[in-house]
Amino acid sequence: MNASQSSPSLIDDHEPPLSAPLKLSFDYTRSVGPVLSQFFTALRERRIVGNRGSDGRVHVPPAEYDPVTYERLSEIVPVASVGTVVSWTWVPEPVDGQPLDRPFAWALIKLDGADTPLLHALDVASPDDIATGARVHAHWVDEPVGAITDIAYFALGEQPEPAAAPAVDLEPVTMLVTPIEVEIQHSASRPESAYLRALQEGRLVGARRGADGPVYFPAREADPKTGQTLDELVELPDKGIVTTFAVINIPFAGQRIKPPYVAAYVLLDGADIPFLHLVTDIDPADVRMGMRVEAVWKPREEWGHGIDNIDYFRPTGEPDADYDSFKHHL
């Protein structure tokens, strides 16, 4: 695609902003430490353990540090999978990601042998079936893995379900992976909407205030320095220079490109702020600051409202830009 010439265009106040669902999700991975390792390992065997504090109380889940003395706690205490409801709240309309897909209660449950309550789901047909002081038991999933979700929910009754046989060929649970997900309805600002609509047409649009103001790409609502509204759109070419970059050598979960590859900040000609994109068609060892690059666009039929319409940037073969020309745009 040929780069277009920079040309200002006013924002259309009558064009409605773009709006679309936005889902953010990732797997949060953490090491659990020596205390919680014993808790999660026990859950894998359909057992529940806590630990004893300096005042004699048994904490479930176990606490890593004493809430009284702040010292490390190490005495593990087995407790029952049966307990008493201390308090509860009704959930008439569960949402995605909650333990049950039908109405249920969140309950604080003090297990027999424990002194602190455990928060978990309680499966009852209606709020009329539950009361403070009700006796409940843990209902386990068919295949425990060593997570709090090994307890599918608690149910009314004090007959415990059988524990699993101790695992003799499995390592203790030391890592925990928790999926994190949030979905919102994102409504773009007017400049952002213009920027996104332009991308669908194969154009790159920034924004500035007045004819002499700095050009921000992507287009945004306000100048981050002054807070003043950016009232003019500027069409930019799809060529620029690499300001800074990183060579990615380490693989990670969800990675779509095989390392090594280069993630670079590209300053488009006429812009005053760089943006992050990929630079390929060159050995990563040869990428450098000031290198001239141009956009390689995906086929037109694959274009949408996203900067990923540009597949990557590649070197143009032109002479590198002098450092003084971009040192204030790093």
Contacts in CASP RR format, 6 or more apart in sequence:
PFRMAT RR
TARGET T0000
AUTHOR 0000-0000-0000
METHOD contacts of the structure
MODEL  1
MNASQSSPSLIDDHEPPLSAPLKLSFDYTRSVGPVLSQFFTALRERRIVG
NRGSDGRVHVPPAEYDPVTYERLSEIVPVASVGTVVSWTWVPEPVDGQPL
DRPFAWALIKLDGADTPLLHALDVASPDDIATGARVHAHWVDEPVGAITD
IAYFALGEQPEPAAAPAVDLEPVTMLVTPIEVEIQHSASRPESAYLRALQ
EGRLVGARRGADGPVYFPAREADPKTGQTLDELVELPDKGIVTTFAVINI
PFAGQRIKPPYVAAYVLLDGADIPFLHLVTDIDPADVRMGMRVEAVWKPR
EEWGHGIDNIDYFRPTGEPDADYDSFKHHL
1 202 0 8 1.000
1 238 0 8 1.000
1 295 0 8 1.000
1 297 0 8 1.000
3 237 0 8 1.000
3 238 0 8 1.000
3 239 0 8 1.000
3 269 0 8 1.000
3 294 0 8 1.000
4 203 0 8 1.000
4 204 0 8 1.000
4 235 0 8 1.000
4 236 0 8 1.000
4 237 0 8 1.000
4 238 0 8 1.000
5 235 0 8 1.000
5 237 0 8 1.000
6 234 0 8 1.000
6 235 0 8 1.000
6 236 0 8 1.000
6 237 0 8 1.000
6 269 0 8 1.000
6 270 0 8 1.000
7 234 0 8 1.000
7 235 0 8 1.000
8 211 0 8 1.000
8 232 0 8 1.000
8 233 0 8 1.000
8 234 0 8 1.000
8 235 0 8 1.000
9 232 0 8 1.000
9 233 0 8 1.000
9 234 0 8 1.000
9 235 0 8 1.000
10 231 0 8 1.000
10 232 0 8 1.000
10 233 0 8 1.000
11 190 0 8 1.000
11 191 0 8 1.000
11 194 0 8 1.000
11 231 0 8 1.000
11 232 0 8 1.000
11 233 0 8 1.000
12 190 0 8 1.000
12 194 0 8 1.000
13 190 0 8 1.000
15 190 0 8 1.000
15 193 0 8 1.000
15 194 0 8 1.000
16 193 0 8 1.000
17 187 0 8 1.000
17 188 0 8 1.000
17 189 0 8 1.000
17 190 0 8 1.000
17 192 0 8 1.000
17 193 0 8 1.000
18 187 0 8 1.000
18 188 0 8 1.000
18 192 0 8 1.000
18 193 0 8 1.000
18 196 0 8 1.000
18 197 0 8 1.000
18 305 0 8 1.000
19 185 0 8 1.000
19 186 0 8 1.000
19 187 0 8 1.000
19 188 0 8 1.000
20 185 0 8 1.000
20 186 0 8 1.000
20 305 0 8 1.000
21 183 0 8 1.000
21 184 0 8 1.000
21 185 0 8 1.000
21 186 0 8 1.000
22 183 0 8 1.000
22 184 0 8 1.000
22 185 0 8 1.000
22 186 0 8 1.000
23 181 0 8 1.000
23 182 0 8 1.000
23 183 0 8 1.000
24 181 0 8 1.000
24 182 0 8 1.000
24 183 0 8 1.000
24 184 0 8 1.000
25 179 0 8 1.000
25 180 0 8 1.000
25 181 0 8 1.000
25 182 0 8 1.000
26 179 0 8 1.000
26 180 0 8 1.000
27 177 0 8 1.000
27 178 0 8 1.000
27 179 0 8 1.000
27 180 0 8 1.000
27 253 0 8 1.000
28 177 0 8 1.000
28 178 0 8 1.000
28 179 0 8 1.000
28 180 0 8 1.000
29 175 0 8 1.000
29 176 0 8 1.000
29 177 0 8 1.000
29 178 0 8 1.000
30 175 0 8 1.000
30 176 0 8 1.000
30 178 0 8 1.000
31 174 0 8 1.000
31 175 0 8 1.000
31 176 0 8 1.000
32 39 0 8 1.000
32 40 0 8 1.000
32 173 0 8 1.000
32 174 0 8 1.000
32 175 0 8 1.000
32 176 0 8 1.000
33 64 0 8 1.000
33 174 0 8 1.000
35 51 0 8 1.000
35 62 0 8 1.000
35 63 0 8 1.000
35 64 0 8 1.000
35 73 0 8 1.000
35 74 0 8 1.000
36 61 0 8 1.000
36 62 0 8 1.000
36 64 0 8 1.000
36 176 0 8 1.000
37 172 0 8 1.000
37 173 0 8 1.000
37 174 0 8 1.000
38 49 0 8 1.000
38 62 0 8 1.000
38 76 0 8 1.000
38 172 0 8 1.000
39 48 0 8 1.000
39 49 0 8 1.000
39 50 0 8 1.000
39 61 0 8 1.000
39 62 0 8 1.000
40 146 0 8 1.000
40 147 0 8 1.000
40 148 0 8 1.000
40 173 0 8 1.000
40 176 0 8 1.000
41 146 0 8 1.000
41 172 0 8 1.000
41 173 0 8 1.000
42 48 0 8 1.000
42 49 0 8 1.000
42 78 0 8 1.000
43 144 0 8 1.000
43 146 0 8 1.000
43 147 0 8 1.000
43 148 0 8 1.000
43 150 0 8 1.000
43 151 0 8 1.000
44 144 0 8 1.000
44 145 0 8 1.000
44 146 0 8 1.000
44 150 0 8 1.000
44 164 0 8 1.000
44 167 0 8 1.000
44 170 0 8 1.000
44 173 0 8 1.000
45 144 0 8 1.000
45 163 0 8 1.000
45 164 0 8 1.000
45 165 0 8 1.000
45 166 0 8 1.000
45 167 0 8 1.000
46 81 0 8 1.000
46 138 0 8 1.000
46 140 0 8 1.000
46 144 0 8 1.000
46 150 0 8 1.000
46 161 0 8 1.000
46 162 0 8 1.000
46 163 0 8 1.000
46 164 0 8 1.000
47 78 0 8 1.000
47 81 0 8 1.000
47 163 0 8 1.000
48 60 0 8 1.000
48 78 0 8 1.000
48 79 0 8 1.000
48 80 0 8 1.000
48 81 0 8 1.000
48 111 0 8 1.000
48 138 0 8 1.000
49 60 0 8 1.000
49 62 0 8 1.000
49 76 0 8 1.000
49 77 0 8 1.000
49 78 0 8 1.000
49 79 0 8 1.000
50 58 0 8 1.000
50 59 0 8 1.000
50 60 0 8 1.000
50 61 0 8 1.000
50 62 0 8 1.000
50 76 0 8 1.000
50 77 0 8 1.000
50 78 0 8 1.000
50 79 0 8 1.000
50 114 0 8 1.000
51 58 0 8 1.000
51 59 0 8 1.000
51 62 0 8 1.000
51 63 0 8 1.000
51 73 0 8 1.000
51 74 0 8 1.000
51 75 0 8 1.000
51 76 0 8 1.000
51 77 0 8 1.000
52 58 0 8 1.000
52 59 0 8 1.000
52 73 0 8 1.000
52 75 0 8 1.000
52 77 0 8 1.000
53 59 0 8 1.000
53 63 0 8 1.000
53 66 0 8 1.000
53 67 0 8 1.000
53 68 0 8 1.000
53 73 0 8 1.000
53 75 0 8 1.000
54 66 0 8 1.000
54 68 0 8 1.000
54 69 0 8 1.000
54 71 0 8 1.000
55 68 0 8 1.000
56 115 0 8 1.000
57 115 0 8 1.000
57 116 0 8 1.000
58 77 0 8 1.000
58 79 0 8 1.000
58 113 0 8 1.000
58 114 0 8 1.000
58 115 0 8 1.000
58 116 0 8 1.000
59 67 0 8 1.000
59 73 0 8 1.000
59 114 0 8 1.000
59 115 0 8 1.000
59 116 0 8 1.000
60 79 0 8 1.000
60 111 0 8 1.000
60 114 0 8 1.000
60 116 0 8 1.000
60 117 0 8 1.000
60 118 0 8 1.000
61 118 0 8 1.000
61 148 0 8 1.000
62 73 0 8 1.000
62 76 0 8 1.000
63 73 0 8 1.000
64 72 0 8 1.000
64 73 0 8 1.000
65 71 0 8 1.000
65 72 0 8 1.000
65 73 0 8 1.000
66 72 0 8 1.000
66 73 0 8 1.000
77 113 0 8 1.000
79 111 0 8 1.000
79 112 0 8 1.000
79 113 0 8 1.000
79 114 0 8 1.000
80 111 0 8 1.000
80 112 0 8 1.000
80 113 0 8 1.000
80 160 0 8 1.000
81 111 0 8 1.000
81 137 0 8 1.000
81 138 0 8 1.000
81 160 0 8 1.000
81 161 0 8 1.000
81 163 0 8 1.000
82 111 0 8 1.000
82 112 0 8 1.000
82 135 0 8 1.000
82 136 0 8 1.000
82 137 0 8 1.000
82 138 0 8 1.000
82 157 0 8 1.000
82 158 0 8 1.000
82 159 0 8 1.000
82 160 0 8 1.000
83 109 0 8 1.000
83 110 0 8 1.000
83 111 0 8 1.000
83 112 0 8 1.000
83 135 0 8 1.000
83 136 0 8 1.000
83 137 0 8 1.000
83 158 0 8 1.000
84 109 0 8 1.000
84 110 0 8 1.000
84 112 0 8 1.000
84 133 0 8 1.000
84 134 0 8 1.000
84 135 0 8 1.000
84 136 0 8 1.000
85 107 0 8 1.000
85 108 0 8 1.000
85 109 0 8 1.000
85 122 0 8 1.000
85 130 0 8 1.000
85 131 0 8 1.000
85 132 0 8 1.000
85 133 0 8 1.000
85 134 0 8 1.000
85 135 0 8 1.000
85 136 0 8 1.000
86 107 0 8 1.000
86 108 0 8 1.000
86 109 0 8 1.000
86 110 0 8 1.000
86 117 0 8 1.000
86 132 0 8 1.000
86 133 0 8 1.000
87 107 0 8 1.000
87 108 0 8 1.000
87 117 0 8 1.000
87 132 0 8 1.000
88 105 0 8 1.000
88 106 0 8 1.000
88 107 0 8 1.000
88 108 0 8 1.000
88 122 0 8 1.000
88 130 0 8 1.000
88 132 0 8 1.000
89 105 0 8 1.000
89 106 0 8 1.000
89 107 0 8 1.000
90 103 0 8 1.000
90 105 0 8 1.000
90 127 0 8 1.000
91 98 0 8 1.000
91 103 0 8 1.000
91 104 0 8 1.000
91 105 0 8 1.000
91 106 0 8 1.000
92 103 0 8 1.000
93 103 0 8 1.000
94 100 0 8 1.000
94 101 0 8 1.000
94 102 0 8 1.000
94 103 0 8 1.000
94 104 0 8 1.000
97 181 0 8 1.000
98 104 0 8 1.000
98 121 0 8 1.000
99 120 0 8 1.000
99 121 0 8 1.000
99 149 0 8 1.000
99 152 0 8 1.000
99 153 0 8 1.000
100 121 0 8 1.000
100 123 0 8 1.000
100 153 0 8 1.000
103 125 0 8 1.000
103 126 0 8 1.000
104 121 0 8 1.000
104 122 0 8 1.000
104 123 0 8 1.000
104 124 0 8 1.000
104 153 0 8 1.000
105 121 0 8 1.000
105 122 0 8 1.000
105 124 0 8 1.000
105 127 0 8 1.000
105 130 0 8 1.000
106 119 0 8 1.000
106 120 0 8 1.000
106 121 0 8 1.000
106 122 0 8 1.000
107 119 0 8 1.000
107 120 0 8 1.000
107 121 0 8 1.000
107 122 0 8 1.000
107 130 0 8 1.000
107 136 0 8 1.000
107 154 0 8 1.000
108 117 0 8 1.000
108 118 0 8 1.000
108 119 0 8 1.000
109 117 0 8 1.000
109 118 0 8 1.000
109 119 0 8 1.000
109 120 0 8 1.000
109 122 0 8 1.000
109 136 0 8 1.000
109 154 0 8 1.000
110 116 0 8 1.000
110 117 0 8 1.000
110 118 0 8 1.000
111 118 0 8 1.000
120 138 0 8 1.000
120 148 0 8 1.000
120 151 0 8 1.000
120 153 0 8 1.000
120 154 0 8 1.000
121 153 0 8 1.000
121 154 0 8 1.000
122 130 0 8 1.000
122 136 0 8 1.000
122 153 0 8 1.000
122 154 0 8 1.000
122 155 0 8 1.000
122 156 0 8 1.000
123 139 0 8 1.000
123 153 0 8 1.000
123 154 0 8 1.000
123 155 0 8 1.000
124 130 0 8 1.000
124 155 0 8 1.000
124 156 0 8 1.000
129 156 0 8 1.000
130 156 0 8 1.000
134 156 0 8 1.000
135 156 0 8 1.000
135 157 0 8 1.000
135 158 0 8 1.000
136 154 0 8 1.000
136 155 0 8 1.000
136 156 0 8 1.000
136 157 0 8 1.000
136 158 0 8 1.000
137 154 0 8 1.000
137 155 0 8 1.000
137 157 0 8 1.000
137 158 0 8 1.000
137 159 0 8 1.000
137 160 0 8 1.000
137 161 0 8 1.000
138 151 0 8 1.000
138 154 0 8 1.000
138 160 0 8 1.000
138 161 0 8 1.000
139 151 0 8 1.000
139 152 0 8 1.000
139 153 0 8 1.000
139 154 0 8 1.000
139 155 0 8 1.000
139 161 0 8 1.000
140 150 0 8 1.000
140 151 0 8 1.000
140 152 0 8 1.000
140 161 0 8 1.000
141 149 0 8 1.000
141 150 0 8 1.000
141 151 0 8 1.000
141 152 0 8 1.000
144 150 0 8 1.000
144 164 0 8 1.000
146 173 0 8 1.000
147 176 0 8 1.000
188 196 0 8 1.000
189 220 0 8 1.000
189 221 0 8 1.000
190 221 0 8 1.000
191 206 0 8 1.000
191 207 0 8 1.000
191 219 0 8 1.000
191 220 0 8 1.000
191 221 0 8 1.000
191 230 0 8 1.000
191 233 0 8 1.000
192 218 0 8 1.000
192 219 0 8 1.000
192 220 0 8 1.000
192 221 0 8 1.000
194 205 0 8 1.000
194 219 0 8 1.000
194 233 0 8 1.000
195 205 0 8 1.000
195 206 0 8 1.000
195 207 0 8 1.000
195 218 0 8 1.000
195 219 0 8 1.000
195 233 0 8 1.000
196 305 0 8 1.000
196 306 0 8 1.000
197 305 0 8 1.000
198 204 0 8 1.000
198 205 0 8 1.000
198 235 0 8 1.000
199 205 0 8 1.000
199 303 0 8 1.000
199 304 0 8 1.000
199 305 0 8 1.000
199 306 0 8 1.000
199 307 0 8 1.000
199 309 0 8 1.000
200 303 0 8 1.000
200 304 0 8 1.000
200 305 0 8 1.000
200 306 0 8 1.000
200 309 0 8 1.000
202 297 0 8 1.000
202 303 0 8 1.000
202 309 0 8 1.000
203 235 0 8 1.000
204 217 0 8 1.000
204 235 0 8 1.000
204 236 0 8 1.000
204 237 0 8 1.000
204 238 0 8 1.000
204 268 0 8 1.000
204 295 0 8 1.000
205 217 0 8 1.000
205 218 0 8 1.000
205 219 0 8 1.000
205 233 0 8 1.000
205 234 0 8 1.000
205 235 0 8 1.000
205 236 0 8 1.000
206 215 0 8 1.000
206 216 0 8 1.000
206 217 0 8 1.000
206 218 0 8 1.000
206 219 0 8 1.000
206 233 0 8 1.000
206 234 0 8 1.000
206 235 0 8 1.000
206 236 0 8 1.000
206 271 0 8 1.000
207 215 0 8 1.000
207 216 0 8 1.000
207 217 0 8 1.000
207 219 0 8 1.000
207 220 0 8 1.000
207 230 0 8 1.000
207 232 0 8 1.000
207 233 0 8 1.000
207 234 0 8 1.000
208 214 0 8 1.000
208 215 0 8 1.000
208 216 0 8 1.000
208 230 0 8 1.000
208 232 0 8 1.000
208 234 0 8 1.000
209 223 0 8 1.000
209 226 0 8 1.000
209 228 0 8 1.000
209 229 0 8 1.000
209 230 0 8 1.000
209 231 0 8 1.000
209 232 0 8 1.000
210 231 0 8 1.000
210 232 0 8 1.000
211 232 0 8 1.000
214 223 0 8 1.000
214 272 0 8 1.000
214 273 0 8 1.000
215 234 0 8 1.000
215 236 0 8 1.000
215 270 0 8 1.000
215 271 0 8 1.000
215 272 0 8 1.000
215 273 0 8 1.000
216 223 0 8 1.000
216 224 0 8 1.000
216 230 0 8 1.000
216 271 0 8 1.000
216 272 0 8 1.000
216 273 0 8 1.000
217 236 0 8 1.000
217 268 0 8 1.000
217 271 0 8 1.000
217 273 0 8 1.000
217 275 0 8 1.000
218 275 0 8 1.000
218 307 0 8 1.000
219 230 0 8 1.000
219 233 0 8 1.000
220 230 0 8 1.000
221 229 0 8 1.000
221 230 0 8 1.000
222 228 0 8 1.000
222 229 0 8 1.000
222 230 0 8 1.000
223 229 0 8 1.000
223 230 0 8 1.000
234 270 0 8 1.000
236 268 0 8 1.000
236 269 0 8 1.000
236 270 0 8 1.000
236 271 0 8 1.000
237 268 0 8 1.000
237 269 0 8 1.000
237 270 0 8 1.000
238 268 0 8 1.000
238 294 0 8 1.000
238 295 0 8 1.000
238 297 0 8 1.000
238 310 0 8 1.000
239 268 0 8 1.000
239 269 0 8 1.000
239 292 0 8 1.000
239 293 0 8 1.000
239 294 0 8 1.000
239 295 0 8 1.000
239 316 0 8 1.000
240 266 0 8 1.000
240 267 0 8 1.000
240 268 0 8 1.000
240 269 0 8 1.000
240 292 0 8 1.000
240 293 0 8 1.000
240 294 0 8 1.000
241 266 0 8 1.000
241 267 0 8 1.000
241 290 0 8 1.000
241 291 0 8 1.000
241 292 0 8 1.000
241 293 0 8 1.000
241 320 0 8 1.000
241 321 0 8 1.000
241 326 0 8 1.000
242 264 0 8 1.000
242 265 0 8 1.000
242 266 0 8 1.000
242 267 0 8 1.000
242 279 0 8 1.000
242 287 0 8 1.000
242 288 0 8 1.000
242 289 0 8 1.000
242 290 0 8 1.000
242 291 0 8 1.000
242 293 0 8 1.000
243 264 0 8 1.000
243 265 0 8 1.000
243 266 0 8 1.000
243 267 0 8 1.000
243 274 0 8 1.000
243 289 0 8 1.000
243 290 0 8 1.000
243 326 0 8 1.000
243 329 0 8 1.000
243 330 0 8 1.000
244 264 0 8 1.000
244 265 0 8 1.000
244 274 0 8 1.000
244 289 0 8 1.000
244 330 0 8 1.000
245 262 0 8 1.000
245 263 0 8 1.000
245 264 0 8 1.000
245 265 0 8 1.000
245 279 0 8 1.000
245 287 0 8 1.000
245 289 0 8 1.000
246 262 0 8 1.000
246 263 0 8 1.000
246 264 0 8 1.000
247 260 0 8 1.000
247 261 0 8 1.000
247 262 0 8 1.000
247 284 0 8 1.000
247 285 0 8 1.000
247 287 0 8 1.000
248 257 0 8 1.000
248 259 0 8 1.000
248 260 0 8 1.000
248 261 0 8 1.000
248 262 0 8 1.000
248 263 0 8 1.000
249 259 0 8 1.000
249 260 0 8 1.000
250 259 0 8 1.000
251 258 0 8 1.000
251 259 0 8 1.000
257 278 0 8 1.000
260 284 0 8 1.000
261 278 0 8 1.000
261 280 0 8 1.000
261 284 0 8 1.000
262 278 0 8 1.000
262 279 0 8 1.000
262 280 0 8 1.000
262 282 0 8 1.000
262 284 0 8 1.000
262 287 0 8 1.000
263 276 0 8 1.000
263 277 0 8 1.000
263 278 0 8 1.000
263 279 0 8 1.000
264 276 0 8 1.000
264 277 0 8 1.000
264 278 0 8 1.000
264 279 0 8 1.000
264 287 0 8 1.000
264 293 0 8 1.000
264 313 0 8 1.000
265 274 0 8 1.000
265 275 0 8 1.000
265 276 0 8 1.000
265 330 0 8 1.000
266 274 0 8 1.000
266 275 0 8 1.000
266 276 0 8 1.000
266 277 0 8 1.000
266 279 0 8 1.000
266 293 0 8 1.000
266 313 0 8 1.000
267 273 0 8 1.000
267 274 0 8 1.000
267 326 0 8 1.000
267 329 0 8 1.000
268 274 0 8 1.000
268 275 0 8 1.000
272 329 0 8 1.000
273 329 0 8 1.000
274 329 0 8 1.000
274 330 0 8 1.000
275 307 0 8 1.000
277 307 0 8 1.000
277 310 0 8 1.000
277 312 0 8 1.000
277 313 0 8 1.000
278 311 0 8 1.000
278 312 0 8 1.000
278 313 0 8 1.000
279 287 0 8 1.000
279 291 0 8 1.000
279 293 0 8 1.000
279 312 0 8 1.000
279 313 0 8 1.000
279 314 0 8 1.000
279 315 0 8 1.000
280 312 0 8 1.000
280 313 0 8 1.000
280 314 0 8 1.000
281 296 0 8 1.000
281 312 0 8 1.000
281 314 0 8 1.000
281 315 0 8 1.000
282 314 0 8 1.000
282 315 0 8 1.000
288 320 0 8 1.000
289 323 0 8 1.000
289 326 0 8 1.000
290 320 0 8 1.000
290 321 0 8 1.000
290 323 0 8 1.000
290 326 0 8 1.000
291 315 0 8 1.000
291 320 0 8 1.000
291 321 0 8 1.000
292 315 0 8 1.000
292 316 0 8 1.000
292 317 0 8 1.000
292 318 0 8 1.000
292 319 0 8 1.000
292 320 0 8 1.000
292 321 0 8 1.000
293 313 0 8 1.000
293 314 0 8 1.000
293 315 0 8 1.000
293 316 0 8 1.000
294 313 0 8 1.000
294 314 0 8 1.000
294 316 0 8 1.000
295 310 0 8 1.000
295 312 0 8 1.000
295 313 0 8 1.000
296 310 0 8 1.000
296 311 0 8 1.000
296 312 0 8 1.000
296 313 0 8 1.000
296 314 0 8 1.000
297 303 0 8 1.000
297 309 0 8 1.000
297 310 0 8 1.000
297 311 0 8 1.000
298 308 0 8 1.000
298 309 0 8 1.000
298 310 0 8 1.000
298 311 0 8 1.000
302 309 0 8 1.000
303 309 0 8 1.000
END
